[in-house]
Amino acid sequence: MGSGSIRRSAGALFRGVVSGAPAPTGTFTDVPTSSAVHPITAAPVRRRILTRTGAALAGTAVLLPPLLLAAPAHADEKPKDGKGGQHAPKAPAPPAGMSKVGGGRLGQAGTQVQLKPGAPKLPDDLTARSWIVSDAESGKVLASHNAHWQLPPASTLKMLFADTVLPKFPKDQKYTVKPADLAGMGDGSSLVGIKENLSYTVHDLWLGVFLRSGNDAVHTLSAMNGGTAKTVQEMQKQAEALNATDTHVVTPDGYDAPGQVSSAYDLSLFARAGLQNADFREYCSTVSTQFPGEVKDGKRGTFGIQNTNRLLSGDYDVKPYPGIAGVKNGYTTNAGSTFTGVAQRGERKLLVTVMNPEKKEHNEAYKETAKLFDWGFAAADKVEPVGRLVGPRSEEGDARTGGAKLDGDRTRAGLEDASGGSGGAWTALAITGGALVVLGGLALLVHRRWPLPELMRRRGGKH
């Protein structure tokens, strides 16, 4: 792995809470930053990648590990059209029935938005199979497109990994990596460059997870947590606890596996939960830093790493988005490009998740995310919400049944406002004599805000 002197960005997003996590090992290639990644079939099931080098960052080479890849979602053959020619395979359609967690409209296929007079129109060149724009604090969904479509998540699933494991280990705890810790990673896994028999702090490992999407860091943290199988089970339980009902976890790092899915809605829930934690905010907003390297002549070296979130670090065709503060990007052949981002403008903080743009241009997921951020900040007060990001089961009960947990131990059945009005308000109902009886005033509205400190990025040691 190449070393270099890259200025440190210990960026901490909002100001806030805690950390912890495990990682894997493998080989990797030293390449300049700002490279594009292209998959090449290497096996019947898995795919490997080649990296295409781009311009080095300020003349300094940093490791850009290959992004996660796996089996293609569809056959490579192109069907013939009626005239005997060739045309691209028809894009898959979202299922007719999807989850209605967060509001009835979110379970409908297609774009959901309710514009008020004077509201700007949505961008007309969005190609993602699924996307959602929401208020990070109130949870109101401003607009969505196939929000609950279950799709491969790629490395955006690492947000759930962080929600699950990060709080378990103090950031200054040290761990010596064993060879077995790095076994079992998928071919072509993205890596930060962890070496067996060397020690790393938990803080180092989480920077490897968030900046380089390092599967080696994920597997190391998983080993600390009792192993990959245990970690996957805990991640699934965490998803259920967060009312993320579209998610099925198979791997802790997001590497493609049969049956592993999530949704734009659930990924937004993972980001929103993680951003309550100060360490999560720090890691996902760090632009660049120095990472521990190998020992030479009795001295431990370091090398520079840069965040692969291009709305945070920038690229030759994408500028850092104003106010961006994380959170996580991903890519596999099966998932395409996926991304969840959080940004602040004034007092407003928005979350945007984009999954698998059909337009396969370089950095397309980031470009479509930026357009949705621009629209969301301009339209936030000029739209009626079409749903909401629900809270965890500890606060609201099981969102699939409409169960809202209110006033301590009193649990009441609830019905979601299908229009998503009042921030996805719940209509509280009580069961009396087998019949549903509307409680006083017909509706008990629950408005849940998750306050977040001001977003910030620290660059070049300036706090």
Disulfide bonds with the S-S distance in Angstrom:
none
